[in-house]
Amino acid sequence: MSRDTAEQRPTRQSRINLRASARQEQLLKQAAAATDRTMTDFVLESAVVEAERVLADRRWFLISDEQWDEFQHLLEQPARDLPRLRALLAKSSPFADED
């Protein structure tokens, strides 16, 4: 790794420890070597990419124009009357302070 690459990388301040089987460790070493990266760089980048993918799946929803129109239509409809919910909400909260 060149000195320029090391200088451009942000300083890492936290340590993450993990255990792996001998097979997993060997596989990670081979993959890191194949991509000309250290094992730390390979594992950290792979984990970050996967974490971003997992979290993006919970933040971004892709739908067609027709699905968006249906969603908007449903939002514009009046709320259904739910008598049991209305009765529950009419009761005082067991957590409310009674002064």
C-alpha angles and dihedrals in degrees: 000000000000123000091242091059092050092049093051094053116095116247113265113222104170129070124216118195123195139167124231136179118252089254092052092048092050092048092051092048091051093048092047091050091047090056093042093242135121116260089247092054092045096048095042095047092046091050093047092049091051092046091052091049093050093047094043088056087062096045105040125054120186116203135163123256089255092053090048091051091050091048091051090048091053092049091053093055119099115259117263117252109251107185095186092051091047089052092049093050091049091062119089115256117256086220096053118107110245106212 
